[in-house]
Amino acid sequence: MSASIVPAEDTIHDSVVTITGGTGSFGSTMAMDLLAKGAGIINTFSRDSAKHDAMRRRIDDPRVRYFIGDVRDAFFHAAPGDLFVRKAPASTVETLVRAVASLWGDEHPEIRVIGSRHGEKLRETLLSREEMVKAEDQGGYFRVPRDARSLQYELFFDKCEARTASLPDYASQNTDRLSAEETKDLLLTIPEPAAQLERSLA
């Protein structure tokens, strides 16, 4: 009977890795090392959106995914296969335009509505109404339990569970809407517009 040592690169190649505190100096260095060794997907958790933006500029790789939040929430509140959707406010294009114009000193910008482009969606859907039926409201996010039903569809026809999806989709048109002032505050948390504004006022 013989045994062999498997190189670390072989165990990392195409694997899915989660890094807690992934935007810190240790986490970001580890992410770059794992990318070099061929990791398939790297999930980074951080509570600091500005650090996420800075790391995204340094590491321009689609294999790295960024999650806002405390990974400990997943350990305490999640089961394998659960889907977590963070509650996020929305802003209309008009509100965003007015907020940007206001930051640069124009309180009454001229806005012309020219309509929607063909194929352009009017809203962003984060949870479908079918998912909303099962979703649990956990404060800052929704938890959707894993769908563990059998793929043997004959069971569905013999023992049908009829439930009506009476709730609407959770989408950008029915979440909290930001005002122009709230949008300005949010924009100033993003390093690029904050730095550009500071340069323009200097």
Beta strands, then each sheet from edge to edge (+ up, - down):
strand 1: 16-20
strand 2: 41-46
strand 3: 64-68
strand 4: 83-86
strand 5: 125-127
strand 6: 136-137
strand 7: 141-144
strand 8: 170-171
sheet 1: 1+ 2+ 3+
sheet 2: 4+ 7- 6+
sheet 3: 5+ 8-
end
